[in-house]
């Protein structure tokens, strides 16, 4: 298993929490990416799904957080996290 981000960056959970608490835009970004990960793990791993991909976030021509191939059809998913 790979080292945790805390170990790689030599920071404590308290330090990471402090930085996230002090920077709402960072909190929103992290929650958004975590929402994508949860979407994939909880909803996009079922039977019939033959592939899940993620486009480069900087490619403005390819929209969507996850692209899923299901029964020979492609579906594009957007996940959203709410800050409230």
C-alpha positions in Angstrom: 0.0 0.0 0.0 1.3 3.5 -0.9 2.1 6.0 1.8 -0.7 8.3 2.8 -0.5 11.9 1.6 0.1 12.9 5.2 3.2 10.7 5.4 4.4 11.8 1.9 4.1 15.5 2.8 5.3 15.0 6.4 2.2 16.8 7.8 -0.2 15.9 10.7 -3.9 15.5 10.3 -4.3 18.6 12.4 -2.2 20.7 10.0 -4.1 19.5 7.0 -7.4 20.2 8.8 -6.2 23.7 9.7 -5.2 24.5 6.1 -8.5 23.2 4.7 -10.5 25.1 7.3 -8.7 28.3 6.5 -9.2 28.0 2.8 -12.8 27.5 1.7 -11.9 27.3 -2.0 -9.5 24.4 -1.2 -12.2 22.7 0.8 -14.6 22.9 -2.2 -12.0 21.6 -4.6 -11.1 18.6 -2.3 -14.8 17.8 -1.7 -15.5 18.0 -5.5 -12.8 15.4 -6.2 -13.8 13.2 -3.4 -17.4 13.3 -4.7 -16.1 12.0 -8.1 -14.2 9.2 -6.3 -17.3 8.2 -4.3 -19.5 8.4 -7.4 -17.2 5.9 -9.1 -16.8 3.6 -6.1 -20.5 3.6 -5.0 -22.4 3.8 -8.3 -20.2 3.1 -11.2 -18.8 -0.3 -10.4 -21.8 -2.5 -11.0 -22.5 -5.3 -13.4 -22.6 -4.4 -17.1 -20.1 -1.6 -16.7 -17.2 -2.4 -19.0 -15.1 0.7 -18.3 -14.9 3.9 -16.4 -12.6 6.7 -17.5 -11.8 10.2 -16.3 -10.9 13.0 -18.8 -8.2 15.5 -18.2 -9.7 18.3 -16.1 -8.0 20.8 -18.3 -9.5 19.5 -21.6 -12.4 21.9 -22.1 -13.7 19.9 -25.1 -14.3 16.8 -23.0 -16.9 17.5 -20.3 -17.9 15.3 -17.4 -16.3 13.8 -14.4 -16.6 10.2 -15.4 -17.3 8.4 -18.7 -18.9 5.0 -18.3 -19.4 2.3 -20.9 -22.5 0.3 -20.1 -23.9 -2.3 -22.4 -22.1 -0.8 -25.5 -23.3 2.7 -24.7 -21.3 5.6 -23.4 -22.7 7.8 -20.5 -21.1 10.9 -19.1 -21.6 11.7 -15.4 -21.1 14.9 -13.5 -20.8 14.8 -9.7 -21.4 17.8 -7.5 -20.7 18.4 -3.9 -22.5 21.0 -1.9 -20.7 23.3 0.6 -23.7 23.6 2.8 
